[in-house]
Amino acid sequence: METYDVLVLGAGPGGYVCAIRAAQLGLKTAIVDKQWLGGVCLNVGCVPSKALLKNAEVAHTLRERGKEFGFTVENLKLDYSVAVKRSRQVSNRLTKGVEFLMKKNNIPVYMGTAKVTAAPGADSPAGVSVTAKDGSVTQLSARNVVVATGASVAVPPVWTVDGQKIITYQEAILQEKLPKSVVVIGAGAIGVEFATVWSSYGVSVTIVEMLPRVLPLEDEEASAELAKALQKRKITVLVGHKVQSLQAVEGGVEVKVSAEAGEKVLSAEQALVAIGFKPNGRGLGLEEAGVKLTERGAVEIDARMATNVPGIWAVGDVTARLMLAHTASAQGMVCAEAIAGRETSPLNYEMMPHATYCQPQVASFGLTEAQAKERGYTVKVGRFPFQANGKALGLGDYTGWVKMIVDEKYGEILGAHLVGPEVTELLPELTLAQANELTAAEIAHNVHAHPTLSEVLMEMAHAAEGQAIHV
């Protein structure tokens, strides 16, 4: 039986990054996954969806804005199946890259379902069984087991996902035929991104959200700005509406929703369930090993990613700390370094970047203006619109704005909220500044190339200092 220093259960962005870092630190490392290298993100999540969104951007430009750019296209034909095939090529290229990285770092890969059969002891490693699809079982042991098994779509038990009429993100991202109409249940990142893709191809889309606004975890102004943009794209947005029932019927689906004004039934060809995720912490033998799980099935961890059982660790969505791929990767790095006994940096989950790739994009980190005031800060706010940015005007994409929340007393950056073209690419300057205790004044005096979208950050910082230049 092979014994490893580190055995990672799950090869998504948290797991494979943890494995690579552990191997780099000289630890004998292996990884297990029941389905894919790269996990949901690379295979049916973050990465292929961005390829679809690029196709959607081109489709929207040709369908709705051709005259503005001087394009006249008669009998325009949009083949969505080609978009899906391109997205699969992008995904496959990256997953092959992960396979290469495993070989490069001498990390054996075991494909199958893992289960912890024995907790690690003072003088004995943990036992893990891996059951392959053909039923064969491989027994492994490790001094440290890292649980990185991710999360699954949360679906109420009374709803039946059939993969045809009632679907999740996985069916949505793989289907090559466009529905004529869709009800999207949930206005989080997945919901608004698929709404953007489908509406760009002319699909009739209705978004239903139980909470009072789209992207309900984002800044209120950002949510309002996005809602206006979605409606401009002829997407029907129903916020404050609760789904009472969802059922497949002949020809499609019926979704009964209720709000203060009463009930109504929405009919469409498909319904996408995008209301959230639940951690994959159960059924892995963790509870039998003494590992503490939350009521939701998330693995409880400390700042080092260690569980209450020495030698068992966890990273990524299974911890439910913050279900984002880049958070999982960051946790994986911290975990590997902690196992190796290296000095590492604790993660500040509140300051983690958030990115939503709808149109316009939404990006943020830190506190909202309301949260900062609730905590007793006296804040100053710097704002700048994309309408006053030369690069955005040249792109013909100038919806939105950026705003920074700053502590008036010390100049500390408390958060930032961005809506507009490619704003997800603008976050790193701000998060790096916050992490290194730079102030708005220092961002304002950093020379930004012209014309670039990044100039809005400089202008926003000037505005926070009461010295706006171009507004």
Secondary structure, DSSP 8 states (H G I E B T S, - for coil): -EEEEEEEE--SHHHHHHHHHHHHTT--EEEEESS-TTHHHHHHSHHHHHHHHHHHHHHHHHHHSHHHHT---TT----HHHHHHHHHHHHHHHHHHHHHHHHHTT--EEESEEEEEE---SSS-EEEEEE-TTS-EEEEEEEEEEE---EEE---TTS---SSSEE-HHHHHH--S--SEEEEE--SHHHHHHHHHHHHTT-EEEEEESSSSSSTTS-HHHHHHHHHHHHHTT-EEEES-EEEEEEEETTEEEEEEEETTEEEEEEESEEEE-S-EEE--TTSSTTTTT--B-TTS-B---TTSB-SSTTEEE-GGGGTS---HHHHHHHHHHHHHHHTT-------GGG--EEE-SSSEEEEEE--HHHHHHTT--EEEEEEEGGG-HHHHHHT----EEEEEEETTT-BEEEEEEEETTGGGTHHHHHHHHHTT-BHHHHHTS---SS-TTHHHHHHHHHHTT--S--
